[in-house]
Amino acid sequence: MSTLELGKKVLELPREERKNLLNLLQESLEPNNEEPPEWHGDVLAERNKKIESGDAKFLSLEEFNEKLDQRIDEIKSGRRSS
């Protein structure tokens, strides 16, 4: 089964089961004691600049979950958003 096929199956699961699966995946990746890639520091520095300049946009957890649910629905229905 491809990653895309697996992802589509996961999106068919109820929200609570997807959360449990996410926790399992996160736990399977901790701790790995690997050094972060070189580009990671650049990304963090750029994000800090946006925060300091006031250009960063933050979402509440509720807003994030709404956007995530919308994106999941788009994927399920075959639509893509930009």
N, C-alpha and C positions, 0 to 999 in steps of 0.2 A: 504494500500500500504506500502510495506516495505521501509526502508531507502535506500536499494540498488536499488529497482525499481524506487524510486523517483529520486535518483542520476542519473540513466541512462536517465530518462526523461529530467532532467535538462541539461545533457550533449548534448541533442539533440537541445536545444535552441540556437539561434544565440549568438555569443560572447557578444554583447552589452546587450542582455537580461540577460545573466548569470551574467554580471557585476552589473546590476541593482538589481538582486536577491541577490547577495553577499552583496551589500550595505544595503538592507533591513534586511538581517539576522544579519549583524553587528550592525545595529541600534537597533534591538530587544534585543541585549545582553548588551547594554550600559545603564547607568552604573549599575552595580549590587552590588557594595560595598561589595563584598565577599572577604575574605582573600584568597590570592593565596595558593595553596596546598604546603605542606612542601617541597616536592621534587623540586619545581620550582626554589628556590634559588640555589640549587645544580646545576641544569641545566644551569642557568645563569652564575654561577661561572665557570663552565667547559667551556662554550663558551667564556668567557672573557679570560681564560687561553690560548685558541687556538688563539684568536686575538692577545694577547700580545706576544705569541711565534712565530707568523707568520704562524701557521698551518691552520688558517681559510681560507676557499675559499669563495670568494664573487662573486656574479653574477650581471651583469647589469640588469636593468629592461627588456631590450630587450632579453637577454639570458634567464632570468627567464620565460618570456612569451613564448619563443620558447620551453623550456622544458615542461612547463605546457601544451601547445598545443599538444606536442608529447604524453604526458601522457594521455591526454583526448582522443586522437586518439587511443591509445593502449587499453584503457578501452572500448571505443565504439566497437572496433573490437574484443574484448575478449582476447587480448594479455596481458601479464604481463611482466614488466621489473623488474630487480633487483635493 
